[in-house]
Amino acid sequence: MAQAVGNRTQVYREVEQMFGRVPEWLKRMPDEVVGGFWSLYSGLDLGETKIPNKYKELIGLAVSGATHCKYCTFFHAEAARLFGATEDEIAEAAALSGVTMMASTFINAEQIDYDAFRKETQEIVKYVREHQPKSAPAQPQARA
């Protein structure tokens, strides 16, 4: 148990250094959780990774909207602004999450055959790739 308390103390130091305070919700996390959560959160969400922080926050905003979490929606919108997102980008991320949720709800409710969906999607991607203007930058390959 002493290690968990020491871990909490170290986490609090890091959080306070980064945010200027330790949020109340983080203080409520059990000792067994707080260190692992902070490690994942600070390394992946706040850290320098392959995805720029502004885009990570827009993704977080879209997921938060889809899961109806007002806390996360508020946080990720503010963090997106902090990392340079415009109001138009924030609105677009919110709209994209709504469109994705609508399509997902419909496809799942209709019980569309997944293998047929994959095949059809791959054919669409192939067609679009073949008909892109030659000056268009190369797009990543779809996974098979």
VMD Tcl script that builds the backbone (N, CA, C; Angstrom):
set m [mol new atoms 432]
animate dup $m
set s [atomselect $m all]
$s set {name element resname resid chain x y z} {
  {N N MET 1 A 0.824 -1.197 0.000}
  {CA C MET 1 A 0.000 0.000 0.000}
  {C C MET 1 A 0.864 1.256 0.000}
  {N N ALA 2 A 2.034 1.219 0.639}
  {CA C ALA 2 A 2.891 2.405 0.691}
  {C C ALA 2 A 3.321 2.819 -0.707}
  {N N GLN 3 A 3.545 1.844 -1.572}
  {CA C GLN 3 A 3.944 2.173 -2.950}
  {C C GLN 3 A 2.826 2.926 -3.672}
  {N N ALA 4 A 1.565 2.534 -3.459}
  {CA C ALA 4 A 0.442 3.216 -4.101}
  {C C ALA 4 A 0.351 4.661 -3.635}
  {N N VAL 5 A 0.574 4.918 -2.349}
  {CA C VAL 5 A 0.528 6.284 -1.834}
  {C C VAL 5 A 1.682 7.091 -2.394}
  {N N GLY 6 A 2.886 6.497 -2.455}
  {CA C GLY 6 A 4.034 7.171 -3.058}
  {C C GLY 6 A 3.780 7.472 -4.526}
  {N N ASN 7 A 3.150 6.539 -5.205}
  {CA C ASN 7 A 2.789 6.720 -6.610}
  {C C ASN 7 A 1.835 7.903 -6.746}
  {N N ARG 8 A 0.851 7.994 -5.866}
  {CA C ARG 8 A -0.120 9.090 -5.888}
  {C C ARG 8 A 0.591 10.425 -5.679}
  {N N THR 9 A 1.535 10.468 -4.762}
  {CA C THR 9 A 2.271 11.699 -4.493}
  {C C THR 9 A 3.033 12.150 -5.737}
  {N N GLN 10 A 3.679 11.222 -6.408}
  {CA C GLN 10 A 4.418 11.540 -7.641}
  {C C GLN 10 A 3.468 12.009 -8.738}
  {N N VAL 11 A 2.340 11.329 -8.881}
  {CA C VAL 11 A 1.337 11.730 -9.881}
  {C C VAL 11 A 0.858 13.147 -9.598}
  {N N TYR 12 A 0.552 13.436 -8.350}
  {CA C TYR 12 A 0.074 14.778 -7.987}
  {C C TYR 12 A 1.112 15.842 -8.338}
  {N N ARG 13 A 2.404 15.551 -8.084}
  {CA C ARG 13 A 3.458 16.506 -8.436}
  {C C ARG 13 A 3.456 16.777 -9.937}
  {N N GLU 14 A 3.379 15.711 -10.727}
  {CA C GLU 14 A 3.391 15.856 -12.190}
  {C C GLU 14 A 2.160 16.606 -12.690}
  {N N VAL 15 A 1.007 16.263 -12.147}
  {CA C VAL 15 A -0.243 16.918 -12.567}
  {C C VAL 15 A -0.199 18.399 -12.209}
  {N N GLU 16 A 0.229 18.706 -11.003}
  {CA C GLU 16 A 0.284 20.104 -10.581}
  {C C GLU 16 A 1.285 20.900 -11.422}
  {N N GLN 17 A 2.392 20.286 -11.767}
  {CA C GLN 17 A 3.372 20.957 -12.615}
  {C C GLN 17 A 2.787 21.246 -14.000}
  {N N MET 18 A 1.980 20.325 -14.525}
  {CA C MET 18 A 1.408 20.489 -15.855}
  {C C MET 18 A 0.174 21.388 -15.863}
  {N N PHE 19 A -0.698 21.258 -14.868}
  {CA C PHE 19 A -1.990 21.956 -14.862}
  {C C PHE 19 A -2.101 23.089 -13.844}
  {N N GLY 20 A -1.140 23.188 -12.928}
  {CA C GLY 20 A -1.225 24.219 -11.902}
  {C C GLY 20 A -2.055 23.812 -10.701}
  {N N ARG 21 A -2.678 22.660 -10.788}
  {CA C ARG 21 A -3.493 22.122 -9.684}
  {C C ARG 21 A -3.821 20.668 -9.982}
  {N N VAL 22 A -4.277 19.959 -8.982}
  {CA C VAL 22 A -4.754 18.586 -9.153}
  {C C VAL 22 A -6.268 18.640 -9.156}
  {N N PRO 23 A -6.901 18.272 -10.268}
  {CA C PRO 23 A -8.372 18.315 -10.320}
  {C C PRO 23 A -8.998 17.390 -9.269}
  {N N GLU 24 A -10.131 17.823 -8.748}
  {CA C GLU 24 A -10.819 17.060 -7.710}
  {C C GLU 24 A -11.157 15.643 -8.169}
  {N N TRP 25 A -11.574 15.486 -9.422}
  {CA C TRP 25 A -11.949 14.147 -9.905}
  {C C TRP 25 A -10.757 13.195 -9.884}
  {N N LEU 26 A -9.561 13.716 -10.111}
  {CA C LEU 26 A -8.370 12.867 -10.080}
  {C C LEU 26 A -8.048 12.448 -8.647}
  {N N LYS 27 A -8.304 13.339 -7.707}
  {CA C LYS 27 A -8.075 13.014 -6.292}
  {C C LYS 27 A -8.991 11.890 -5.819}
  {N N ARG 28 A -10.133 11.735 -6.471}
  {CA C ARG 28 A -11.098 10.698 -6.068}
  {C C ARG 28 A -10.758 9.311 -6.617}
  {N N MET 29 A -9.820 9.232 -7.548}
  {CA C MET 29 A -9.459 7.924 -8.104}
  {C C MET 29 A -8.798 7.061 -7.041}
  {N N PRO 30 A -9.115 5.769 -7.028}
  {CA C PRO 30 A -8.462 4.864 -6.074}
  {C C PRO 30 A -6.948 4.817 -6.297}
  {N N ASP 31 A -6.207 4.551 -5.236}
  {CA C ASP 31 A -4.748 4.454 -5.319}
  {C C ASP 31 A -4.309 3.489 -6.413}
  {N N GLU 32 A -5.044 2.400 -6.575}
  {CA C GLU 32 A -4.665 1.370 -7.542}
  {C C GLU 32 A -4.846 1.822 -8.989}
  {N N VAL 33 A -5.548 2.928 -9.208}
  {CA C VAL 33 A -5.897 3.376 -10.556}
  {C C VAL 33 A -5.138 4.630 -10.987}
  {N N VAL 34 A -4.904 5.532 -10.075}
  {CA C VAL 34 A -4.439 6.871 -10.423}
  {C C VAL 34 A -3.107 6.861 -11.188}
  {N N GLY 35 A -2.169 6.041 -10.788}
  {CA C GLY 35 A -0.873 5.999 -11.469}
  {C C GLY 35 A -0.977 5.506 -12.898}
  {N N GLY 36 A -1.708 4.438 -13.094}
  {CA C GLY 36 A -1.887 3.890 -14.436}
  {C C GLY 36 A -2.653 4.833 -15.340}
  {N N PHE 37 A -3.709 5.455 -14.789}
  {CA C PHE 37 A -4.480 6.413 -15.574}
  {C C PHE 37 A -3.590 7.567 -16.012}
  {N N TRP 38 A -2.846 8.152 -15.080}
  {CA C TRP 38 A -2.024 9.311 -15.405}
  {C C TRP 38 A -0.944 8.953 -16.426}
  {N N SER 39 A -0.369 7.790 -16.288}
  {CA C SER 39 A 0.653 7.353 -17.234}
  {C C SER 39 A 0.087 7.271 -18.658}
  {N N LEU 40 A -1.072 6.643 -18.798}
  {CA C LEU 40 A -1.712 6.548 -20.112}
  {C C LEU 40 A -2.128 7.915 -20.636}
  {N N TYR 41 A -2.774 8.688 -19.786}
  {CA C TYR 41 A -3.310 9.978 -20.189}
  {C C TYR 41 A -2.206 10.959 -20.564}
  {N N SER 42 A -1.218 11.091 -19.719}
  {CA C SER 42 A -0.160 12.067 -19.991}
  {C C SER 42 A 0.702 11.636 -21.173}
  {N N GLY 43 A 0.904 10.340 -21.334}
  {CA C GLY 43 A 1.729 9.861 -22.434}
  {C C GLY 43 A 1.024 9.883 -23.773}
  {N N LEU 44 A -0.235 9.483 -23.793}
  {CA C LEU 44 A -0.947 9.364 -25.060}
  {C C LEU 44 A -1.727 10.622 -25.417}
  {N N ASP 45 A -2.543 11.120 -24.505}
  {CA C ASP 45 A -3.381 12.278 -24.832}
  {C C ASP 45 A -2.587 13.572 -24.829}
  {N N LEU 46 A -1.740 13.776 -23.836}
  {CA C LEU 46 A -1.020 15.038 -23.713}
  {C C LEU 46 A 0.373 15.002 -24.328}
  {N N GLY 47 A 0.914 13.807 -24.521}
  {CA C GLY 47 A 2.277 13.689 -25.022}
  {C C GLY 47 A 2.394 13.965 -26.515}
  {N N GLU 48 A 3.628 14.149 -26.949}
  {CA C GLU 48 A 3.920 14.309 -28.373}
  {C C GLU 48 A 3.914 12.922 -29.003}
  {N N THR 49 A 2.927 12.664 -29.841}
  {CA C THR 49 A 2.803 11.367 -30.503}
  {C C THR 49 A 2.672 11.603 -32.003}
  {N N LYS 50 A 2.359 10.578 -32.747}
  {CA C LYS 50 A 2.223 10.691 -34.197}
  {C C LYS 50 A 1.048 11.591 -34.602}
  {N N ILE 51 A 0.034 11.674 -33.755}
  {CA C ILE 51 A -1.130 12.524 -34.028}
  {C C ILE 51 A -0.938 13.843 -33.295}
  {N N PRO 52 A -1.003 14.972 -33.995}
  {CA C PRO 52 A -0.860 16.265 -33.312}
  {C C PRO 52 A -1.932 16.446 -32.238}
  {N N ASN 53 A -1.566 17.146 -31.161}
  {CA C ASN 53 A -2.469 17.304 -30.017}
  {C C ASN 53 A -3.815 17.906 -30.399}
  {N N LYS 54 A -3.837 18.863 -31.323}
  {CA C LYS 54 A -5.112 19.452 -31.731}
  {C C LYS 54 A -6.034 18.377 -32.299}
  {N N TYR 55 A -5.497 17.496 -33.114}
  {CA C TYR 55 A -6.316 16.434 -33.707}
  {C C TYR 55 A -6.765 15.429 -32.657}
  {N N LYS 56 A -5.878 15.122 -31.693}
  {CA C LYS 56 A -6.269 14.202 -30.620}
  {C C LYS 56 A -7.439 14.774 -29.823}
  {N N GLU 57 A -7.398 16.075 -29.567}
  {CA C GLU 57 A -8.486 16.689 -28.805}
  {C C GLU 57 A -9.776 16.736 -29.618}
  {N N LEU 58 A -9.675 16.937 -30.931}
  {CA C LEU 58 A -10.879 16.897 -31.780}
  {C C LEU 58 A -11.459 15.483 -31.815}
  {N N ILE 59 A -10.598 14.478 -31.828}
  {CA C ILE 59 A -11.065 13.087 -31.743}
  {C C ILE 59 A -11.745 12.865 -30.392}
  {N N GLY 60 A -11.100 13.329 -29.313}
  {CA C GLY 60 A -11.690 13.209 -27.977}
  {C C GLY 60 A -13.041 13.887 -27.897}
  {N N LEU 61 A -13.161 15.048 -28.535}
  {CA C LEU 61 A -14.439 15.759 -28.563}
  {C C LEU 61 A -15.504 14.942 -29.288}
  {N N ALA 62 A -15.143 14.364 -30.431}
  {CA C ALA 62 A -16.100 13.566 -31.194}
  {C C ALA 62 A -16.560 12.349 -30.388}
  {N N VAL 63 A -15.621 11.666 -29.752}
  {CA C VAL 63 A -15.978 10.496 -28.938}
  {C C VAL 63 A -16.847 10.923 -27.762}
  {N N SER 64 A -16.499 12.037 -27.136}
  {CA C SER 64 A -17.276 12.528 -25.989}
  {C C SER 64 A -18.705 12.860 -26.376}
  {N N GLY 65 A -18.864 13.454 -27.548}
  {CA C GLY 65 A -20.214 13.742 -28.029}
  {C C GLY 65 A -20.994 12.466 -28.254}
  {N N ALA 66 A -20.331 11.471 -28.837}
  {CA C ALA 66 A -21.009 10.203 -29.117}
  {C C ALA 66 A -21.380 9.457 -27.837}
  {N N THR 67 A -20.555 9.589 -26.802}
  {CA C THR 67 A -20.843 8.897 -25.543}
  {C C THR 67 A -21.675 9.745 -24.591}
  {N N HIS 68 A -21.991 10.964 -25.005}
  {CA C HIS 68 A -22.832 11.875 -24.221}
  {C C HIS 68 A -22.226 12.224 -22.868}
  {N N CYS 69 A -20.896 12.387 -22.837}
  {CA C CYS 69 A -20.233 12.755 -21.587}
  {C C CYS 69 A -19.995 14.260 -21.569}
  {N N LYS 70 A -20.778 14.981 -20.788}
  {CA C LYS 70 A -20.653 16.443 -20.764}
  {C C LYS 70 A -19.322 16.890 -20.178}
  {N N TYR 71 A -18.752 16.117 -19.273}
  {CA C TYR 71 A -17.463 16.466 -18.690}
  {C C TYR 71 A -16.361 16.387 -19.752}
  {N N CYS 72 A -16.315 15.254 -20.446}
  {CA C CYS 72 A -15.285 15.060 -21.466}
  {C C CYS 72 A -15.502 15.995 -22.659}
  {N N THR 73 A -16.752 16.239 -23.018}
  {CA C THR 73 A -17.044 17.155 -24.118}
  {C C THR 73 A -16.499 18.539 -23.799}
  {N N PHE 74 A -16.762 19.024 -22.594}
  {CA C PHE 74 A -16.260 20.338 -22.187}
  {C C PHE 74 A -14.733 20.356 -22.185}
  {N N PHE 75 A -14.137 19.336 -21.564}
  {CA C PHE 75 A -12.678 19.281 -21.466}
  {C C PHE 75 A -12.031 19.270 -22.848}
  {N N HIS 76 A -12.487 18.370 -23.720}
  {CA C HIS 76 A -11.827 18.230 -25.031}
  {C C HIS 76 A -12.059 19.442 -25.927}
  {N N ALA 77 A -13.195 20.099 -25.806}
  {CA C ALA 77 A -13.412 21.332 -26.573}
  {C C ALA 77 A -12.435 22.407 -26.114}
  {N N GLU 78 A -12.274 22.551 -24.803}
  {CA C GLU 78 A -11.339 23.549 -24.277}
  {C C GLU 78 A -9.899 23.195 -24.648}
  {N N ALA 79 A -9.548 21.916 -24.536}
  {CA C ALA 79 A -8.190 21.493 -24.884}
  {C C ALA 79 A -7.928 21.676 -26.378}
  {N N ALA 80 A -8.934 21.407 -27.212}
  {CA C ALA 80 A -8.784 21.618 -28.653}
  {C C ALA 80 A -8.489 23.091 -28.937}
  {N N ARG 81 A -9.218 23.980 -28.277}
  {CA C ARG 81 A -8.966 25.421 -28.430}
  {C C ARG 81 A -7.550 25.765 -27.969}
  {N N LEU 82 A -7.139 25.182 -26.845}
  {CA C LEU 82 A -5.804 25.421 -26.307}
  {C C LEU 82 A -4.727 25.044 -27.326}
  {N N PHE 83 A -4.971 23.971 -28.075}
  {CA C PHE 83 A -4.016 23.505 -29.074}
  {C C PHE 83 A -4.267 24.106 -30.452}
  {N N GLY 84 A -5.105 25.139 -30.529}
  {CA C GLY 84 A -5.238 25.895 -31.769}
  {C C GLY 84 A -6.430 25.578 -32.644}
  {N N ALA 85 A -7.353 24.747 -32.190}
  {CA C ALA 85 A -8.537 24.442 -32.997}
  {C C ALA 85 A -9.446 25.666 -33.064}
  {N N THR 86 A -10.021 25.880 -34.235}
  {CA C THR 86 A -10.979 26.975 -34.409}
  {C C THR 86 A -12.375 26.485 -34.042}
  {N N GLU 87 A -13.280 27.423 -33.896}
  {CA C GLU 87 A -14.669 27.062 -33.610}
  {C C GLU 87 A -15.256 26.252 -34.765}
  {N N ASP 88 A -14.859 26.578 -36.001}
  {CA C ASP 88 A -15.332 25.810 -37.153}
  {C C ASP 88 A -14.821 24.374 -37.112}
  {N N GLU 89 A -13.575 24.167 -36.691}
  {CA C GLU 89 A -13.027 22.806 -36.585}
  {C C GLU 89 A -13.731 22.030 -35.477}
  {N N ILE 90 A -14.016 22.698 -34.379}
  {CA C ILE 90 A -14.730 22.044 -33.272}
  {C C ILE 90 A -16.139 21.645 -33.720}
  {N N ALA 91 A -16.817 22.534 -34.427}
  {CA C ALA 91 A -18.163 22.220 -34.928}
  {C C ALA 91 A -18.111 21.076 -35.938}
  {N N GLU 92 A -17.103 21.070 -36.785}
  {CA C GLU 92 A -16.987 19.996 -37.785}
  {C C GLU 92 A -16.727 18.651 -37.111}
  {N N ALA 93 A -15.878 18.618 -36.099}
  {CA C ALA 93 A -15.625 17.365 -35.375}
  {C C ALA 93 A -16.912 16.851 -34.734}
  {N N ALA 94 A -17.693 17.760 -34.165}
  {CA C ALA 94 A -18.970 17.373 -33.559}
  {C C ALA 94 A -19.930 16.832 -34.622}
  {N N ALA 95 A -19.980 17.502 -35.768}
  {CA C ALA 95 A -20.867 17.047 -36.843}
  {C C ALA 95 A -20.429 15.694 -37.388}
  {N N LEU 96 A -19.121 15.497 -37.548}
  {CA C LEU 96 A -18.618 14.209 -38.039}
  {C C LEU 96 A -18.977 13.074 -37.085}
  {N N SER 97 A -18.903 13.350 -35.782}
  {CA C SER 97 A -19.268 12.287 -34.838}
  {C C SER 97 A -20.743 11.954 -34.958}
  {N N GLY 98 A -21.576 12.970 -35.200}
  {CA C GLY 98 A -23.008 12.726 -35.373}
  {C C GLY 98 A -23.312 11.917 -36.616}
  {N N VAL 99 A -22.638 12.236 -37.714}
  {CA C VAL 99 A -22.843 11.492 -38.966}
  {C C VAL 99 A -22.396 10.041 -38.790}
  {N N THR 100 A -21.242 9.847 -38.131}
  {CA C THR 100 A -20.735 8.495 -37.904}
  {C C THR 100 A -21.692 7.700 -37.022}
  {N N MET 101 A -22.198 8.331 -35.969}
  {CA C MET 101 A -23.150 7.644 -35.080}
  {C C MET 101 A -24.440 7.294 -35.820}
  {N N MET 102 A -24.902 8.199 -36.676}
  {CA C MET 102 A -26.124 7.929 -37.431}
  {C C MET 102 A -25.936 6.714 -38.342}
  {N N ALA 103 A -24.834 6.707 -39.095}
  {CA C ALA 103 A -24.572 5.588 -39.997}
  {C C ALA 103 A -24.377 4.293 -39.214}
  {N N SER 104 A -23.640 4.364 -38.123}
  {CA C SER 104 A -23.396 3.186 -37.301}
  {C C SER 104 A -24.692 2.619 -36.739}
  {N N THR 105 A -25.540 3.490 -36.228}
  {CA C THR 105 A -26.821 3.046 -35.679}
  {C C THR 105 A -27.659 2.364 -36.753}
  {N N PHE 106 A -27.731 2.972 -37.936}
  {CA C PHE 106 A -28.522 2.412 -39.021}
  {C C PHE 106 A -27.972 1.064 -39.486}
  {N N ILE 107 A -26.665 1.020 -39.742}
  {CA C ILE 107 A -26.047 -0.215 -40.248}
  {C C ILE 107 A -26.208 -1.354 -39.244}
  {N N ASN 108 A -25.997 -1.058 -37.966}
  {CA C ASN 108 A -26.146 -2.099 -36.947}
  {C C ASN 108 A -27.595 -2.527 -36.771}
  {N N ALA 109 A -28.519 -1.569 -36.784}
  {CA C ALA 109 A -29.937 -1.917 -36.632}
  {C C ALA 109 A -30.441 -2.742 -37.813}
  {N N GLU 110 A -29.929 -2.452 -38.994}
  {CA C GLU 110 A -30.312 -3.208 -40.195}
  {C C GLU 110 A -29.589 -4.547 -40.293}
  {N N GLN 111 A -28.605 -4.752 -39.423}
  {CA C GLN 111 A -27.808 -5.985 -39.396}
  {C C GLN 111 A -27.202 -6.288 -40.764}
  {N N ILE 112 A -26.579 -5.268 -41.349}
  {CA C ILE 112 A -25.917 -5.415 -42.641}
  {C C ILE 112 A -24.820 -6.469 -42.508}
  {N N ASP 113 A -24.717 -7.354 -43.485}
  {CA C ASP 113 A -23.700 -8.395 -43.473}
  {C C ASP 113 A -22.313 -7.751 -43.475}
  {N N TYR 114 A -21.501 -8.076 -42.472}
  {CA C TYR 114 A -20.200 -7.430 -42.313}
  {C C TYR 114 A -19.243 -7.767 -43.455}
  {N N ASP 115 A -19.200 -9.029 -43.865}
  {CA C ASP 115 A -18.285 -9.402 -44.948}
  {C C ASP 115 A -18.653 -8.692 -46.244}
  {N N ALA 116 A -19.932 -8.583 -46.535}
  {CA C ALA 116 A -20.373 -7.857 -47.734}
  {C C ALA 116 A -20.037 -6.371 -47.606}
  {N N PHE 117 A -20.196 -5.827 -46.419}
  {CA C PHE 117 A -19.858 -4.421 -46.170}
  {C C PHE 117 A -18.375 -4.173 -46.416}
  {N N ARG 118 A -17.522 -5.060 -45.876}
  {CA C ARG 118 A -16.065 -4.916 -46.079}
  {C C ARG 118 A -15.716 -4.959 -47.556}
  {N N LYS 119 A -16.276 -5.935 -48.263}
  {CA C LYS 119 A -15.968 -6.090 -49.685}
  {C C LYS 119 A -16.412 -4.845 -50.462}
  {N N GLU 120 A -17.607 -4.388 -50.196}
  {CA C GLU 120 A -18.132 -3.214 -50.886}
  {C C GLU 120 A -17.280 -1.967 -50.585}
  {N N THR 121 A -16.895 -1.809 -49.339}
  {CA C THR 121 A -16.067 -0.667 -48.956}
  {C C THR 121 A -14.716 -0.713 -49.650}
  {N N GLN 122 A -14.105 -1.891 -49.710}
  {CA C GLN 122 A -12.812 -2.017 -50.392}
  {C C GLN 122 A -12.942 -1.700 -51.884}
  {N N GLU 123 A -14.040 -2.103 -52.488}
  {CA C GLU 123 A -14.262 -1.783 -53.904}
  {C C GLU 123 A -14.436 -0.273 -54.101}
  {N N ILE 124 A -15.123 0.382 -53.190}
  {CA C ILE 124 A -15.311 1.834 -53.271}
  {C C ILE 124 A -13.963 2.540 -53.142}
  {N N VAL 125 A -13.162 2.130 -52.172}
  {CA C VAL 125 A -11.846 2.745 -51.970}
  {C C VAL 125 A -10.978 2.554 -53.214}
  {N N LYS 126 A -11.007 1.364 -53.780}
  {CA C LYS 126 A -10.218 1.090 -54.994}
  {C C LYS 126 A -10.678 2.005 -56.135}
  {N N TYR 127 A -11.967 2.135 -56.322}
  {CA C TYR 127 A -12.508 2.981 -57.384}
  {C C TYR 127 A -12.090 4.435 -57.196}
  {N N VAL 128 A -12.257 4.944 -55.976}
  {CA C VAL 128 A -11.909 6.339 -55.705}
  {C C VAL 128 A -10.422 6.563 -55.920}
  {N N ARG 129 A -9.602 5.646 -55.445}
  {CA C ARG 129 A -8.148 5.769 -55.620}
  {C C ARG 129 A -7.785 5.816 -57.108}
  {N N GLU 130 A -8.403 4.957 -57.899}
  {CA C GLU 130 A -8.102 4.903 -59.334}
  {C C GLU 130 A -8.590 6.133 -60.091}
  {N N HIS 131 A -9.583 6.827 -59.556}
  {CA C HIS 131 A -10.158 7.975 -60.243}
  {C C HIS 131 A -9.753 9.320 -59.640}
  {N N GLN 132 A -8.815 9.300 -58.705}
  {CA C GLN 132 A -8.305 10.549 -58.157}
  {C C GLN 132 A -7.478 11.262 -59.220}
  {N N PRO 133 A -7.511 12.587 -59.200}
  {CA C PRO 133 A -6.623 13.311 -60.117}
  {C C PRO 133 A -5.175 12.928 -59.840}
  {N N LYS 134 A -4.383 12.872 -60.868}
  {CA C LYS 134 A -2.981 12.450 -60.728}
  {C C LYS 134 A -2.193 13.374 -59.807}
  {N N SER 135 A -2.610 14.631 -59.691}
  {CA C SER 135 A -1.895 15.576 -58.830}
  {C C SER 135 A -2.266 15.418 -57.364}
  {N N ALA 136 A -3.287 14.625 -57.077}
  {CA C ALA 136 A -3.703 14.436 -55.688}
  {C C ALA 136 A -2.624 13.663 -54.932}
  {N N PRO 137 A -2.353 14.043 -53.694}
  {CA C PRO 137 A -1.344 13.311 -52.914}
  {C C PRO 137 A -1.801 11.874 -52.680}
  {N N ALA 138 A -0.833 10.991 -52.595}
  {CA C ALA 138 A -1.142 9.587 -52.345}
  {C C ALA 138 A -1.801 9.444 -50.981}
  {N N GLN 139 A -2.834 8.638 -50.910}
  {CA C GLN 139 A -3.566 8.407 -49.666}
  {C C GLN 139 A -3.109 7.062 -49.080}
  {N N PRO 140 A -3.196 6.920 -47.783}
  {CA C PRO 140 A -2.824 5.644 -47.154}
  {C C PRO 140 A -3.677 4.502 -47.714}
  {N N GLN 141 A -3.078 3.327 -47.787}
  {CA C GLN 141 A -3.778 2.147 -48.273}
  {C C GLN 141 A -4.784 1.677 -47.235}
  {N N ALA 142 A -5.969 1.271 -47.700}
  {CA C ALA 142 A -6.969 0.680 -46.803}
  {C C ALA 142 A -6.503 -0.704 -46.394}
  {N N ARG 143 A -6.807 -1.075 -45.143}
  {CA C ARG 143 A -6.453 -2.410 -44.677}
  {C C ARG 143 A -7.419 -3.419 -45.261}
  {N N ALA 144 A -6.890 -4.560 -45.628}
  {CA C ALA 144 A -7.717 -5.630 -46.186}
  {C C ALA 144 A -8.405 -6.403 -45.099}
}
mol reanalyze $m
mol bondsrecalc $m
mol representation Tube
mol addrep $m
